[in-house]
Amino acid sequence: MYLIPVMCLGVIIGRWIFPEKYKKLNERLQTICTIILIFCMGVTLGSRDNFLSELKSLGVQSFLFFFIPTALSVILVFVFTRRLMDKHREVKK
C-alpha cells in the first residue's frame, strides 16, 4: 500500500536532495541489495515443499504476466512512433 508513495519520495530525494558525490556509492548499494533480495526470494521459493509441482503453474502465470504487458507496450510504442515520425517527416518537407 505504501510502495508507490515511498518510491515517489525516493525519486524526489534522489533527484533534488541526494548529494552528487554519493550517487556512485548509492548505485553500488542498490545493486548489492537487489542481489540479496533475489537470493532471499530464491531461498524462500526453494524451501517450499510443493515448489516443483507448483513450478509449472507459476511458470505459465509468470510468462503471461510478462508477455501480455510487454507485447502491448511494444505495439503501442510502434504505433505512436509511426504516427509521430510521419508527422515529423511532413513538417520537415
C-alpha positions as protocol buffer text, in pm:
chain_id: "A"
residue {
  index: 1
  type: MET
  ca { x: 0 y: 0 z: 0 }
}
residue {
  index: 2
  type: TYR
  ca { x: 284 y: 237 z: 80 }
}
residue {
  index: 3
  type: LEU
  ca { x: 502 y: 124 z: -209 }
}
residue {
  index: 4
  type: ILE
  ca { x: 416 y: 400 z: -459 }
}
residue {
  index: 5
  type: PRO
  ca { x: 446 y: 693 z: -212 }
}
residue {
  index: 6
  type: VAL
  ca { x: 778 y: 558 z: -84 }
}
residue {
  index: 7
  type: MET
  ca { x: 908 y: 519 z: -440 }
}
residue {
  index: 8
  type: CYS
  ca { x: 797 y: 873 z: -528 }
}
residue {
  index: 9
  type: LEU
  ca { x: 967 y: 1006 z: -216 }
}
residue {
  index: 10
  type: GLY
  ca { x: 1285 y: 823 z: -315 }
}
residue {
  index: 11
  type: VAL
  ca { x: 1274 y: 976 z: -662 }
}
residue {
  index: 12
  type: ILE
  ca { x: 1228 y: 1326 z: -517 }
}
residue {
  index: 13
  type: ILE
  ca { x: 1514 y: 1280 z: -271 }
}
residue {
  index: 14
  type: GLY
  ca { x: 1739 y: 1126 z: -535 }
}
residue {
  index: 15
  type: ARG
  ca { x: 1669 y: 1400 z: -786 }
}
residue {
  index: 16
  type: TRP
  ca { x: 1691 y: 1714 z: -576 }
}
residue {
  index: 17
  type: ILE
  ca { x: 1832 y: 1638 z: -230 }
}
residue {
  index: 18
  type: PHE
  ca { x: 2081 y: 1348 z: -254 }
}
residue {
  index: 19
  type: PRO
  ca { x: 2443 y: 1472 z: -293 }
}
residue {
  index: 20
  type: GLU
  ca { x: 2603 y: 1406 z: -632 }
}
residue {
  index: 21
  type: LYS
  ca { x: 2925 y: 1271 z: -478 }
}
residue {
  index: 22
  type: TYR
  ca { x: 2740 y: 977 z: -317 }
}
residue {
  index: 23
  type: LYS
  ca { x: 2543 y: 868 z: -626 }
}
residue {
  index: 24
  type: LYS
  ca { x: 2801 y: 607 z: -735 }
}
residue {
  index: 25
  type: LEU
  ca { x: 2805 y: 457 z: -385 }
}
residue {
  index: 26
  type: ASN
  ca { x: 2425 y: 456 z: -387 }
}
residue {
  index: 27
  type: GLU
  ca { x: 2421 y: 269 z: -720 }
}
residue {
  index: 28
  type: ARG
  ca { x: 2652 y: 0 z: -583 }
}
residue {
  index: 29
  type: LEU
  ca { x: 2447 y: -30 z: -265 }
}
residue {
  index: 30
  type: GLN
  ca { x: 2128 y: -71 z: -470 }
}
residue {
  index: 31
  type: THR
  ca { x: 2291 y: -344 z: -679 }
}
residue {
  index: 32
  type: ILE
  ca { x: 2406 y: -532 z: -369 }
}
residue {
  index: 33
  type: CYS
  ca { x: 2062 y: -502 z: -208 }
}
residue {
  index: 34
  type: THR
  ca { x: 1896 y: -627 z: -528 }
}
residue {
  index: 35
  type: ILE
  ca { x: 2126 y: -930 z: -538 }
}
residue {
  index: 36
  type: ILE
  ca { x: 2049 y: -1007 z: -174 }
}
residue {
  index: 37
  type: LEU
  ca { x: 1676 y: -968 z: -238 }
}
residue {
  index: 38
  type: ILE
  ca { x: 1685 y: -1208 z: -535 }
}
residue {
  index: 39
  type: PHE
  ca { x: 1887 y: -1458 z: -331 }
}
residue {
  index: 40
  type: CYS
  ca { x: 1639 y: -1442 z: -41 }
}
residue {
  index: 41
  type: MET
  ca { x: 1348 y: -1490 z: -281 }
}
residue {
  index: 42
  type: GLY
  ca { x: 1522 y: -1799 z: -421 }
}
residue {
  index: 43
  type: VAL
  ca { x: 1577 y: -1940 z: -72 }
}
residue {
  index: 44
  type: THR
  ca { x: 1213 y: -1877 z: 16 }
}
residue {
  index: 45
  type: LEU
  ca { x: 1090 y: -2048 z: -301 }
}
residue {
  index: 46
  type: GLY
  ca { x: 1332 y: -2337 z: -261 }
}
residue {
  index: 47
  type: SER
  ca { x: 1216 y: -2406 z: 93 }
}
residue {
  index: 48
  type: ARG
  ca { x: 854 y: -2462 z: -17 }
}
residue {
  index: 49
  type: ASP
  ca { x: 750 y: -2828 z: 0 }
}
residue {
  index: 50
  type: ASN
  ca { x: 546 y: -2832 z: -322 }
}
residue {
  index: 51
  type: PHE
  ca { x: 763 y: -2593 z: -520 }
}
residue {
  index: 52
  type: LEU
  ca { x: 846 y: -2828 z: -805 }
}
residue {
  index: 53
  type: SER
  ca { x: 483 y: -2929 z: -851 }
}
residue {
  index: 54
  type: GLU
  ca { x: 375 y: -2564 z: -840 }
}
residue {
  index: 55
  type: LEU
  ca { x: 652 y: -2451 z: -1074 }
}
residue {
  index: 56
  type: LYS
  ca { x: 458 y: -2534 z: -1390 }
}
residue {
  index: 57
  type: SER
  ca { x: 159 y: -2328 z: -1277 }
}
residue {
  index: 58
  type: LEU
  ca { x: 381 y: -2044 z: -1159 }
}
residue {
  index: 59
  type: GLY
  ca { x: 577 y: -2051 z: -1483 }
}
residue {
  index: 60
  type: VAL
  ca { x: 269 y: -2014 z: -1701 }
}
residue {
  index: 61
  type: GLN
  ca { x: 129 y: -1733 z: -1488 }
}
residue {
  index: 62
  type: SER
  ca { x: 464 y: -1554 z: -1478 }
}
residue {
  index: 63
  type: PHE
  ca { x: 500 y: -1585 z: -1853 }
}
residue {
  index: 64
  type: LEU
  ca { x: 154 y: -1436 z: -1909 }
}
residue {
  index: 65
  type: PHE
  ca { x: 219 y: -1153 z: -1664 }
}
residue {
  index: 66
  type: PHE
  ca { x: 538 y: -1071 z: -1854 }
}
residue {
  index: 67
  type: PHE
  ca { x: 427 y: -1137 z: -2212 }
}
residue {
  index: 68
  type: ILE
  ca { x: 92 y: -956 z: -2230 }
}
residue {
  index: 69
  type: PRO
  ca { x: 212 y: -615 z: -2095 }
}
residue {
  index: 70
  type: THR
  ca { x: 534 y: -639 z: -2295 }
}
residue {
  index: 71
  type: ALA
  ca { x: 355 y: -719 z: -2621 }
}
residue {
  index: 72
  type: LEU
  ca { x: 100 y: -443 z: -2569 }
}
residue {
  index: 73
  type: SER
  ca { x: 375 y: -193 z: -2483 }
}
residue {
  index: 74
  type: VAL
  ca { x: 573 y: -280 z: -2795 }
}
residue {
  index: 75
  type: ILE
  ca { x: 262 y: -247 z: -3012 }
}
residue {
  index: 76
  type: LEU
  ca { x: 170 y: 91 z: -2860 }
}
residue {
  index: 77
  type: VAL
  ca { x: 524 y: 226 z: -2896 }
}
residue {
  index: 78
  type: PHE
  ca { x: 535 y: 107 z: -3257 }
}
residue {
  index: 79
  type: VAL
  ca { x: 201 y: 271 z: -3344 }
}
residue {
  index: 80
  type: PHE
  ca { x: 280 y: 601 z: -3171 }
}
residue {
  index: 81
  type: THR
  ca { x: 632 y: 613 z: -3316 }
}
residue {
  index: 82
  type: ARG
  ca { x: 498 y: 560 z: -3667 }
}
residue {
  index: 83
  type: ARG
  ca { x: 242 y: 837 z: -3622 }
}
residue {
  index: 84
  type: LEU
  ca { x: 492 y: 1081 z: -3472 }
}
residue {
  index: 85
  type: MET
  ca { x: 757 y: 1003 z: -3733 }
}
residue {
  index: 86
  type: ASP
  ca { x: 508 y: 1055 z: -4015 }
}
residue {
  index: 87
  type: LYS
  ca { x: 410 y: 1393 z: -3869 }
}
residue {
  index: 88
  type: HIS
  ca { x: 777 y: 1482 z: -3820 }
}
residue {
  index: 89
  type: ARG
  ca { x: 857 y: 1397 z: -4183 }
}
residue {
  index: 90
  type: GLU
  ca { x: 565 y: 1609 z: -4306 }
}
residue {
  index: 91
  type: VAL
  ca { x: 685 y: 1908 z: -4103 }
}
residue {
  index: 92
  type: LYS
  ca { x: 1039 y: 1878 z: -4247 }
}
residue {
  index: 93
  type: LYS
  ca { x: 908 y: 1881 z: -4608 }
}
